[in-house]
């Protein structure tokens, strides 16, 4: 386990390029990632079902308004967020007006769900992992999307995430990757 954590730390140092500690703190301090926001083995058939499950968790914890789910679905229809990574992922999100607090909800799917591809909406991807972003500061949205995409490009990140067996392991792994304590 320690060898894996050491490897993860090396990965962080290589991939997440935030050199200034003040910049790192500003980006990571106000976003929540916790076990209550993680779902494993989601049994869903559509992107809407997946987003509903993750949105409900965020609503129950008070991070979003009751219009959040609908806003995410509407945005996903207009601007798809599926990414053709080694393990396909989706990054649904919406405007800050529907967010009460900043958080990330993660869903590991039992079987892939077809999401439309970002930048190529006529193509469908068999998404296995969904990161639902909730950011009250719209200026941080682009930074978080860039950081996540950068991490996804490292094949080991998604493989390791997909192989985590518990919510606790997922939270510890992601918090470590993004230096979020």
C-alpha positions as CSV (number, residue, x, y, z in Angstrom):
1,X,0.0,0.0,0.0
2,X,2.8,2.4,0.8
3,X,4.5,1.7,-2.5
4,X,1.2,2.6,-4.2
5,X,0.9,5.8,-2.3
6,X,4.5,6.7,-3.1
7,X,3.8,6.1,-6.8
8,X,0.7,8.2,-6.6
9,X,2.7,11.0,-5.0
10,X,5.2,10.8,-7.9
11,X,2.3,10.8,-10.3
12,X,1.0,14.0,-8.7
13,X,4.3,15.7,-8.9
14,X,4.6,14.8,-12.6
15,X,1.1,15.5,-13.7
16,X,-0.5,18.2,-11.6
17,X,1.6,21.2,-12.3
18,X,0.8,23.8,-9.6
19,X,4.1,25.2,-8.5
20,X,3.0,28.0,-6.3
21,X,1.7,26.8,-2.9
22,X,-0.6,29.9,-2.7
23,X,-2.1,29.0,-6.1
24,X,-2.5,25.4,-5.0
25,X,-4.3,26.5,-1.8
26,X,-6.6,28.8,-3.7
27,X,-7.7,26.1,-6.1
28,X,-8.2,23.2,-3.7
29,X,-9.3,24.8,-0.4
30,X,-12.9,25.4,-1.1
31,X,-13.9,22.2,-2.9
32,X,-15.3,19.2,-1.0
33,X,-14.7,15.6,-2.0
34,X,-16.0,13.1,0.5
35,X,-17.3,9.5,0.8
36,X,-21.0,10.7,0.8
37,X,-20.4,12.0,-2.7
38,X,-19.1,8.8,-4.2
39,X,-21.2,6.1,-5.8
40,X,-19.8,2.7,-6.7
41,X,-21.3,0.2,-9.1
42,X,-24.0,2.5,-10.3
43,X,-26.6,0.5,-12.2
44,X,-27.9,2.9,-14.8
45,X,-28.8,2.8,-18.5
46,X,-28.7,6.5,-19.4
47,X,-26.6,9.6,-18.7
48,X,-29.7,11.1,-17.1
49,X,-30.0,8.3,-14.6
50,X,-26.3,8.6,-13.6
51,X,-26.5,12.3,-13.3
52,X,-29.7,12.0,-11.2
53,X,-28.0,9.6,-8.7
54,X,-25.0,11.9,-8.3
55,X,-27.1,15.1,-8.2
56,X,-29.4,13.7,-5.5
57,X,-26.3,13.1,-3.3
58,X,-25.3,16.7,-3.8
59,X,-28.8,18.0,-3.1
60,X,-29.1,15.9,0.1
61,X,-25.8,17.4,1.3
62,X,-26.9,21.0,0.4
63,X,-24.3,21.7,-2.3
64,X,-26.8,22.4,-5.1
65,X,-30.3,23.9,-5.7
66,X,-33.3,21.8,-6.6
67,X,-32.8,23.1,-10.2
68,X,-29.3,21.7,-10.5
69,X,-30.2,18.3,-12.0
70,X,-32.3,19.9,-14.8
71,X,-29.6,22.5,-15.5
72,X,-26.9,19.8,-15.8
73,X,-29.1,17.7,-18.2
74,X,-29.9,20.7,-20.3
75,X,-26.2,21.7,-20.5
76,X,-25.1,18.1,-21.3
77,X,-27.6,18.1,-24.2
78,X,-26.1,21.2,-25.7
79,X,-22.5,20.7,-24.7
80,X,-21.7,17.0,-24.2
81,X,-18.9,16.1,-21.7
82,X,-17.8,12.6,-22.6
83,X,-14.1,12.2,-23.1
84,X,-12.4,9.4,-25.1
85,X,-9.8,8.5,-22.5
86,X,-8.3,5.0,-21.9
87,X,-11.3,4.5,-19.7
88,X,-14.0,6.8,-21.0
89,X,-15.2,9.4,-18.6
90,X,-17.8,12.2,-18.5
91,X,-17.5,15.6,-16.7
92,X,-21.1,17.0,-16.5
93,X,-21.5,20.4,-14.9
94,X,-23.5,23.5,-15.1
95,X,-23.5,27.2,-14.2
96,X,-22.5,28.4,-10.7
97,X,-26.0,29.9,-10.1
98,X,-27.3,26.3,-9.4
99,X,-24.4,25.6,-6.9
100,X,-24.5,26.5,-3.1
101,X,-21.1,25.0,-2.4
102,X,-18.2,23.5,-4.3
103,X,-17.8,19.8,-4.5
104,X,-17.1,16.8,-6.8
105,X,-19.3,13.8,-6.9
106,X,-17.9,10.7,-8.5
107,X,-19.7,7.7,-9.9
108,X,-18.1,4.4,-10.9
109,X,-20.5,2.7,-13.2
110,X,-21.4,-1.0,-13.0
111,X,-21.6,-1.2,-16.8
112,X,-20.7,1.6,-19.4
113,X,-23.3,4.2,-20.2
114,X,-23.3,6.0,-23.6
115,X,-22.5,9.7,-23.2
116,X,-22.0,12.0,-26.2
117,X,-18.4,13.0,-26.8
118,X,-17.2,16.5,-26.1
119,X,-16.3,18.3,-29.3
120,X,-17.8,15.5,-31.4
121,X,-21.5,15.2,-30.3
122,X,-22.5,12.7,-33.0
123,X,-20.1,10.1,-31.4
124,X,-21.1,8.2,-28.3
125,X,-18.7,6.9,-25.7
126,X,-19.1,3.9,-23.3
127,X,-18.4,6.0,-20.2
128,X,-17.4,4.1,-17.0
129,X,-16.6,6.9,-14.6
130,X,-18.5,10.2,-14.1
131,X,-17.2,13.3,-12.3
132,X,-20.1,15.7,-11.5
133,X,-18.6,19.1,-10.8
134,X,-20.2,21.7,-8.6
135,X,-18.3,25.0,-8.4
136,X,-19.7,28.2,-6.9
137,X,-16.8,30.1,-8.5
138,X,-17.2,30.0,-12.2
139,X,-13.6,31.1,-12.6
140,X,-12.4,27.9,-11.1
141,X,-14.5,25.7,-13.4
142,X,-12.0,25.9,-16.3
143,X,-9.1,25.3,-13.9
144,X,-10.7,22.2,-12.4
145,X,-11.7,20.8,-15.8
146,X,-8.1,21.3,-17.1
147,X,-6.7,19.5,-14.0
148,X,-9.0,16.6,-14.3
149,X,-8.4,16.2,-18.0
150,X,-4.6,16.4,-17.4
151,X,-4.9,13.6,-14.8
152,X,-7.1,11.5,-17.2
153,X,-4.4,11.6,-19.8
154,X,-2.2,9.6,-17.4
155,X,-3.5,6.0,-18.1
156,X,-2.7,4.8,-14.6
157,X,-4.9,7.4,-12.9
158,X,-8.2,6.1,-14.4
159,X,-7.1,2.4,-14.1
160,X,-6.2,2.9,-10.5
161,X,-9.4,4.8,-9.8
162,X,-11.6,2.2,-11.5
163,X,-9.9,-0.6,-9.4
164,X,-10.6,1.0,-6.0
165,X,-13.0,-1.2,-4.1
166,X,-14.4,1.2,-1.5
167,X,-15.6,4.8,-1.3
168,X,-12.9,5.4,1.3
169,X,-10.2,4.2,-1.1
170,X,-11.6,6.4,-3.9
171,X,-11.7,9.5,-1.6
172,X,-8.1,8.9,-0.3
173,X,-6.8,8.4,-3.9
174,X,-8.4,11.5,-5.4
175,X,-7.6,13.7,-2.4
176,X,-4.0,12.5,-2.6
177,X,-3.8,13.2,-6.4
178,X,-5.2,16.7,-6.0
179,X,-3.5,17.4,-2.7
180,X,-6.9,17.9,-1.2
181,X,-6.7,17.3,2.6
